Amino acid sequence: MVVHIHRDKTLLAHMGKKKELVRILSITETGAVAHYELVDEPGVVYMPLIVNGRNIEEFKILGEQLSLF
């Protein structure tokens, strides 16, 4: 099962060795990132590879950013 994160609450993370800044859109019950978008490319949704309930790519959660609008 996938848990979607509401658009008003932005969960930011660094992804991979290059530490690209991404916005996490949904996660699985096991805590794996299911959907994300690059902060510089909003609207382009990516689905990372998940094996045995874990992401192959490394995601480091930075925290939640609340939208002011």
Biopython code that builds the backbone (N, CA, C, O; Angstrom):
import numpy as np
from Bio.PDB.StructureBuilder import StructureBuilder

atoms = [
    (1, "MET", "N", (0.837, -1.181, 0.000)),
    (1, "MET", "CA", (0.000, 0.000, 0.000)),
    (1, "MET", "C", (0.882, 1.244, 0.000)),
    (1, "MET", "O", (1.927, 1.282, 0.651)),
    (2, "VAL", "N", (0.448, 2.254, -0.736)),
    (2, "VAL", "CA", (1.199, 3.501, -0.869)),
    (2, "VAL", "C", (0.458, 4.611, -0.132)),
    (2, "VAL", "O", (-0.763, 4.732, -0.232)),
    (3, "VAL", "N", (1.214, 5.418, 0.609)),
    (3, "VAL", "CA", (0.656, 6.555, 1.341)),
    (3, "VAL", "C", (1.047, 7.824, 0.593)),
    (3, "VAL", "O", (2.233, 8.117, 0.442)),
    (4, "HIS", "N", (0.053, 8.579, 0.123)),
    (4, "HIS", "CA", (0.314, 9.821, -0.595)),
    (4, "HIS", "C", (0.463, 10.967, 0.401)),
    (4, "HIS", "O", (-0.254, 11.037, 1.399)),
    (5, "ILE", "N", (1.394, 11.852, 0.115)),
    (5, "ILE", "CA", (1.642, 13.007, 0.972)),
    (5, "ILE", "C", (0.879, 14.191, 0.374)),
    (5, "ILE", "O", (0.999, 14.470, -0.819)),
    (6, "HIS", "N", (0.106, 14.877, 1.191)),
    (6, "HIS", "CA", (-0.717, 15.992, 0.733)),
    (6, "HIS", "C", (0.166, 17.097, 0.171)),
    (6, "HIS", "O", (1.255, 17.346, 0.689)),
    (7, "ARG", "N", (-0.301, 17.765, -0.894)),
    (7, "ARG", "CA", (0.476, 18.810, -1.566)),
    (7, "ARG", "C", (0.797, 19.993, -0.657)),
    (7, "ARG", "O", (1.780, 20.694, -0.899)),
    (8, "ASP", "N", (-0.006, 20.236, 0.387)),
    (8, "ASP", "CA", (0.275, 21.339, 1.300)),
    (8, "ASP", "C", (1.485, 21.053, 2.182)),
    (8, "ASP", "O", (2.118, 21.977, 2.693)),
    (9, "LYS", "N", (1.801, 19.791, 2.358)),
    (9, "LYS", "CA", (2.950, 19.392, 3.163)),
    (9, "LYS", "C", (4.002, 18.816, 2.231)),
    (9, "LYS", "O", (3.783, 17.783, 1.598)),
    (10, "THR", "N", (5.130, 19.476, 2.149)),
    (10, "THR", "CA", (6.189, 19.072, 1.245)),
    (10, "THR", "C", (7.279, 18.357, 2.029)),
    (10, "THR", "O", (7.884, 18.932, 2.933)),
    (11, "LEU", "N", (7.524, 17.100, 1.677)),
    (11, "LEU", "CA", (8.573, 16.317, 2.316)),
    (11, "LEU", "C", (9.782, 16.337, 1.389)),
    (11, "LEU", "O", (9.738, 15.770, 0.297)),
    (12, "LEU", "N", (10.865, 16.991, 1.821)),
    (12, "LEU", "CA", (12.066, 17.134, 1.008)),
    (12, "LEU", "C", (13.111, 16.104, 1.393)),
    (12, "LEU", "O", (13.191, 15.675, 2.544)),
    (13, "ALA", "N", (13.928, 15.707, 0.391)),
    (13, "ALA", "CA", (14.983, 14.721, 0.628)),
    (13, "ALA", "C", (16.117, 14.947, -0.362)),
    (13, "ALA", "O", (15.926, 15.546, -1.420)),
    (14, "HIS", "N", (17.300, 14.457, -0.001)),
    (14, "HIS", "CA", (18.419, 14.384, -0.933)),
    (14, "HIS", "C", (18.423, 12.974, -1.500)),
    (14, "HIS", "O", (18.223, 12.006, -0.766)),
    (15, "MET", "N", (18.651, 12.853, -2.811)),
    (15, "MET", "CA", (18.631, 11.556, -3.453)),
    (15, "MET", "C", (19.985, 11.245, -4.078)),
    (15, "MET", "O", (20.592, 12.088, -4.739)),
    (16, "GLY", "N", (20.444, 10.018, -3.855)),
    (16, "GLY", "CA", (21.646, 9.531, -4.511)),
    (16, "GLY", "C", (22.932, 10.169, -4.027)),
    (16, "GLY", "O", (22.951, 10.938, -3.066)),
    (17, "LYS", "N", (24.023, 9.822, -4.733)),
    (17, "LYS", "CA", (25.346, 10.337, -4.369)),
    (17, "LYS", "C", (25.498, 11.817, -4.722)),
    (17, "LYS", "O", (26.260, 12.541, -4.081)),
    (18, "LYS", "N", (24.759, 12.262, -5.756)),
    (18, "LYS", "CA", (24.819, 13.675, -6.149)),
    (18, "LYS", "C", (24.003, 14.557, -5.220)),
    (18, "LYS", "O", (24.098, 15.783, -5.284)),
    (19, "LYS", "N", (23.202, 13.945, -4.358)),
    (19, "LYS", "CA", (22.355, 14.636, -3.385)),
    (19, "LYS", "C", (21.433, 15.653, -4.051)),
    (19, "LYS", "O", (21.355, 16.810, -3.637)),
    (20, "GLU", "N", (20.731, 15.193, -5.100)),
    (20, "GLU", "CA", (19.747, 16.045, -5.752)),
    (20, "GLU", "C", (18.579, 16.278, -4.806)),
    (20, "GLU", "O", (18.137, 15.356, -4.121)),
    (21, "LEU", "N", (18.086, 17.494, -4.768)),
    (21, "LEU", "CA", (16.959, 17.839, -3.909)),
    (21, "LEU", "C", (15.666, 17.401, -4.582)),
    (21, "LEU", "O", (15.366, 17.822, -5.699)),
    (22, "VAL", "N", (14.898, 16.550, -3.896)),
    (22, "VAL", "CA", (13.647, 16.032, -4.442)),
    (22, "VAL", "C", (12.511, 16.262, -3.460)),
    (22, "VAL", "O", (12.725, 16.442, -2.261)),
    (23, "ARG", "N", (11.300, 16.251, -3.998)),
    (23, "ARG", "CA", (10.078, 16.357, -3.198)),
    (23, "ARG", "C", (9.421, 14.984, -3.233)),
    (23, "ARG", "O", (9.072, 14.491, -4.306)),
    (24, "ILE", "N", (9.251, 14.370, -2.081)),
    (24, "ILE", "CA", (8.648, 13.050, -1.997)),
    (24, "ILE", "C", (7.133, 13.201, -2.060)),
    (24, "ILE", "O", (6.540, 13.961, -1.295)),
    (25, "LEU", "N", (6.517, 12.468, -2.981)),
    (25, "LEU", "CA", (5.070, 12.552, -3.182)),
    (25, "LEU", "C", (4.329, 11.413, -2.503)),
    (25, "LEU", "O", (3.191, 11.591, -2.069)),
    (26, "SER", "N", (4.957, 10.243, -2.403)),
    (26, "SER", "CA", (4.321, 9.116, -1.719)),
    (26, "SER", "C", (5.373, 8.118, -1.261)),
    (26, "SER", "O", (6.443, 7.988, -1.855)),
    (27, "ILE", "N", (5.032, 7.420, -0.183)),
    (27, "ILE", "CA", (5.912, 6.400, 0.369)),
    (27, "ILE", "C", (5.107, 5.128, 0.613)),
    (27, "ILE", "O", (3.879, 5.167, 0.695)),
    (28, "THR", "N", (5.807, 4.001, 0.729)),
    (28, "THR", "CA", (5.142, 2.744, 1.011)),
    (28, "THR", "C", (5.024, 2.560, 2.520)),
    (28, "THR", "O", (5.583, 3.335, 3.297)),
    (29, "GLU", "N", (4.290, 1.525, 2.925)),
    (29, "GLU", "CA", (4.145, 1.240, 4.358)),
    (29, "GLU", "C", (5.485, 0.878, 5.002)),
    (29, "GLU", "O", (5.664, 1.060, 6.207)),
    (30, "THR", "N", (6.428, 0.365, 4.200)),
    (30, "THR", "CA", (7.740, -0.009, 4.720)),
    (30, "THR", "C", (8.709, 1.169, 4.770)),
    (30, "THR", "O", (9.835, 1.027, 5.247)),
    (31, "GLY", "N", (8.273, 2.341, 4.276)),
    (31, "GLY", "CA", (9.105, 3.538, 4.327)),
    (31, "GLY", "C", (9.889, 3.816, 3.062)),
    (31, "GLY", "O", (10.683, 4.757, 3.027)),
    (32, "ALA", "N", (9.688, 3.023, 2.024)),
    (32, "ALA", "CA", (10.374, 3.257, 0.753)),
    (32, "ALA", "C", (9.661, 4.372, -0.010)),
    (32, "ALA", "O", (8.436, 4.480, 0.032)),
    (33, "VAL", "N", (10.439, 5.194, -0.705)),
    (33, "VAL", "CA", (9.879, 6.264, -1.521)),
    (33, "VAL", "C", (9.269, 5.634, -2.769)),
    (33, "VAL", "O", (9.957, 4.921, -3.499)),
    (34, "ALA", "N", (7.976, 5.891, -3.025)),
    (34, "ALA", "CA", (7.287, 5.301, -4.171)),
    (34, "ALA", "C", (7.213, 6.272, -5.355)),
    (34, "ALA", "O", (7.323, 5.847, -6.505)),
    (35, "HIS", "N", (7.029, 7.573, -5.087)),
    (35, "HIS", "CA", (6.960, 8.592, -6.123)),
    (35, "HIS", "C", (7.669, 9.849, -5.631)),
    (35, "HIS", "O", (7.557, 10.224, -4.463)),
    (36, "TYR", "N", (8.397, 10.491, -6.536)),
    (36, "TYR", "CA", (9.053, 11.752, -6.188)),
    (36, "TYR", "C", (9.157, 12.619, -7.423)),
    (36, "TYR", "O", (8.981, 12.145, -8.546)),
    (37, "GLU", "N", (9.445, 13.896, -7.211)),
    (37, "GLU", "CA", (9.723, 14.815, -8.307)),
    (37, "GLU", "C", (10.909, 15.674, -7.919)),
    (37, "GLU", "O", (11.116, 15.963, -6.740)),
    (38, "LEU", "N", (11.685, 16.081, -8.909)),
    (38, "LEU", "CA", (12.800, 16.984, -8.647)),
    (38, "LEU", "C", (12.234, 18.357, -8.318)),
    (38, "LEU", "O", (11.236, 18.773, -8.907)),
    (39, "VAL", "N", (12.852, 19.055, -7.398)),
    (39, "VAL", "CA", (12.380, 20.383, -7.001)),
    (39, "VAL", "C", (12.456, 21.338, -8.194)),
    (39, "VAL", "O", (11.610, 22.222, -8.337)),
    (40, "ASP", "N", (13.462, 21.164, -9.045)),
    (40, "ASP", "CA", (13.633, 22.034, -10.216)),
    (40, "ASP", "C", (12.672, 21.691, -11.354)),
    (40, "ASP", "O", (12.503, 22.491, -12.274)),
    (41, "GLU", "N", (12.036, 20.507, -11.307)),
    (41, "GLU", "CA", (11.133, 20.059, -12.374)),
    (41, "GLU", "C", (9.791, 19.621, -11.790)),
    (41, "GLU", "O", (9.459, 18.437, -11.849)),
    (42, "PRO", "N", (9.018, 20.542, -11.234)),
    (42, "PRO", "CA", (7.728, 20.138, -10.655)),
    (42, "PRO", "C", (6.789, 19.587, -11.732)),
    (42, "PRO", "O", (6.745, 20.087, -12.856)),
    (43, "GLY", "N", (6.051, 18.556, -11.362)),
    (43, "GLY", "CA", (5.098, 17.951, -12.286)),
    (43, "GLY", "C", (5.624, 16.727, -13.014)),
    (43, "GLY", "O", (4.843, 15.942, -13.550)),
    (44, "VAL", "N", (6.949, 16.554, -13.039)),
    (44, "VAL", "CA", (7.541, 15.370, -13.663)),
    (44, "VAL", "C", (7.759, 14.349, -12.550)),
    (44, "VAL", "O", (8.652, 14.509, -11.717)),
    (45, "VAL", "N", (6.944, 13.306, -12.541)),
    (45, "VAL", "CA", (6.947, 12.336, -11.437)),
    (45, "VAL", "C", (7.797, 11.129, -11.810)),
    (45, "VAL", "O", (7.678, 10.585, -12.908)),
    (46, "TYR", "N", (8.661, 10.716, -10.877)),
    (46, "TYR", "CA", (9.520, 9.554, -11.061)),
    (46, "TYR", "C", (9.128, 8.471, -10.057)),
    (46, "TYR", "O", (8.634, 8.764, -8.968)),
    (47, "MET", "N", (9.358, 7.221, -10.440)),
    (47, "MET", "CA", (9.087, 6.079, -9.567)),
    (47, "MET", "C", (10.396, 5.300, -9.422)),
    (47, "MET", "O", (10.814, 4.627, -10.365)),
    (48, "PRO", "N", (11.047, 5.378, -8.266)),
    (48, "PRO", "CA", (12.324, 4.692, -8.086)),
    (48, "PRO", "C", (12.139, 3.185, -7.951)),
    (48, "PRO", "O", (11.052, 2.703, -7.631)),
    (49, "LEU", "N", (13.202, 2.465, -8.197)),
    (49, "LEU", "CA", (13.187, 1.006, -8.093)),
    (49, "LEU", "C", (13.112, 0.594, -6.623)),
    (49, "LEU", "O", (13.881, 1.074, -5.791)),
    (50, "ILE", "N", (12.176, -0.302, -6.319)),
    (50, "ILE", "CA", (12.002, -0.825, -4.956)),
    (50, "ILE", "C", (12.191, -2.334, -5.009)),
    (50, "ILE", "O", (11.517, -3.023, -5.776)),
    (51, "VAL", "N", (13.111, -2.849, -4.191)),
    (51, "VAL", "CA", (13.372, -4.279, -4.106)),
    (51, "VAL", "C", (13.259, -4.696, -2.645)),
    (51, "VAL", "O", (13.893, -4.102, -1.772)),
    (52, "ASN", "N", (12.452, -5.716, -2.383)),
    (52, "ASN", "CA", (12.239, -6.219, -1.020)),
    (52, "ASN", "C", (11.793, -5.114, -0.059)),
    (52, "ASN", "O", (12.205, -5.084, 1.101)),
    (53, "GLY", "N", (10.947, -4.210, -0.557)),
    (53, "GLY", "CA", (10.395, -3.156, 0.287)),
    (53, "GLY", "C", (11.333, -2.012, 0.587)),
    (53, "GLY", "O", (11.032, -1.179, 1.441)),
    (54, "ARG", "N", (12.486, -1.949, -0.107)),
    (54, "ARG", "CA", (13.468, -0.880, 0.131)),
    (54, "ARG", "C", (13.886, -0.272, -1.194)),
    (54, "ARG", "O", (13.890, -0.947, -2.224)),
    (55, "ASN", "N", (14.239, 1.011, -1.166)),
    (55, "ASN", "CA", (14.720, 1.687, -2.370)),
    (55, "ASN", "C", (16.142, 1.271, -2.697)),
    (55, "ASN", "O", (16.966, 1.083, -1.802)),
    (56, "ILE", "N", (16.424, 1.126, -3.989)),
    (56, "ILE", "CA", (17.794, 0.888, -4.438)),
    (56, "ILE", "C", (18.599, 2.181, -4.311)),
    (56, "ILE", "O", (19.740, 2.168, -3.849)),
    (57, "GLU", "N", (17.991, 3.302, -4.727)),
    (57, "GLU", "CA", (18.618, 4.608, -4.585)),
    (57, "GLU", "C", (18.508, 5.057, -3.127)),
    (57, "GLU", "O", (17.552, 4.710, -2.433)),
    (58, "GLU", "N", (19.468, 5.811, -2.684)),
    (58, "GLU", "CA", (19.468, 6.291, -1.298)),
    (58, "GLU", "C", (18.725, 7.628, -1.212)),
    (58, "GLU", "O", (18.988, 8.547, -1.987)),
    (59, "PHE", "N", (17.802, 7.718, -0.265)),
    (59, "PHE", "CA", (17.082, 8.952, 0.013)),
    (59, "PHE", "C", (17.351, 9.352, 1.450)),
    (59, "PHE", "O", (17.174, 8.551, 2.368)),
    (60, "LYS", "N", (17.785, 10.606, 1.648)),
    (60, "LYS", "CA", (17.988, 11.124, 2.994)),
    (60, "LYS", "C", (16.938, 12.202, 3.230)),
    (60, "LYS", "O", (16.991, 13.278, 2.636)),
    (61, "ILE", "N", (15.987, 11.901, 4.101)),
    (61, "ILE", "CA", (14.889, 12.819, 4.390)),
    (61, "ILE", "C", (15.436, 14.047, 5.114)),
    (61, "ILE", "O", (16.126, 13.919, 6.125)),
    (62, "LEU", "N", (15.129, 15.231, 4.598)),
    (62, "LEU", "CA", (15.577, 16.479, 5.214)),
    (62, "LEU", "C", (14.540, 17.025, 6.185)),
    (62, "LEU", "O", (14.883, 17.609, 7.212)),
    (63, "GLY", "N", (13.277, 16.829, 5.852)),
    (63, "GLY", "CA", (12.221, 17.313, 6.721)),
    (63, "GLY", "C", (11.032, 17.803, 5.928)),
    (63, "GLY", "O", (10.975, 17.671, 4.705)),
    (64, "GLU", "N", (10.096, 18.365, 6.641)),
    (64, "GLU", "CA", (8.857, 18.825, 6.044)),
    (64, "GLU", "C", (8.876, 20.333, 5.915)),
    (64, "GLU", "O", (9.288, 21.043, 6.832)),
    (65, "GLN", "N", (8.432, 20.811, 4.776)),
    (65, "GLN", "CA", (8.329, 22.240, 4.540)),
    (65, "GLN", "C", (6.855, 22.559, 4.345)),
    (65, "GLN", "O", (6.207, 21.984, 3.470)),
    (66, "LEU", "N", (6.325, 23.457, 5.140)),
    (66, "LEU", "CA", (4.926, 23.830, 5.021)),
    (66, "LEU", "C", (4.764, 24.933, 3.992)),
    (66, "LEU", "O", (5.525, 25.901, 3.985)),
    (67, "SER", "N", (3.782, 24.787, 3.131)),
    (67, "SER", "CA", (3.504, 25.793, 2.110)),
    (67, "SER", "C", (2.803, 26.984, 2.764)),
    (67, "SER", "O", (1.935, 26.808, 3.619)),
    (68, "LEU", "N", (3.180, 28.178, 2.362)),
    (68, "LEU", "CA", (2.580, 29.381, 2.912)),
    (68, "LEU", "C", (1.411, 29.875, 2.069)),
    (68, "LEU", "O", (0.737, 30.835, 2.443)),
    (69, "PHE", "N", (1.170, 29.232, 0.948)),
    (69, "PHE", "CA", (0.114, 29.681, 0.039)),
    (69, "PHE", "C", (-1.057, 28.762, 0.071)),
    (69, "PHE", "O", (-2.040, 28.989, -0.635)),
]
sb = StructureBuilder()
sb.init_structure("model")
sb.init_model(0)
sb.init_chain("A")
sb.init_seg("    ")
for serial, (resi, resn, name, xyz) in enumerate(atoms, 1):
    if name == "N":
        sb.init_residue(resn, " ", resi, " ")
    sb.init_atom(name, np.array(xyz, "f"), 0.0, 1.0, " ", f" {name:<3s}", serial, name[0])
structure = sb.get_structure()
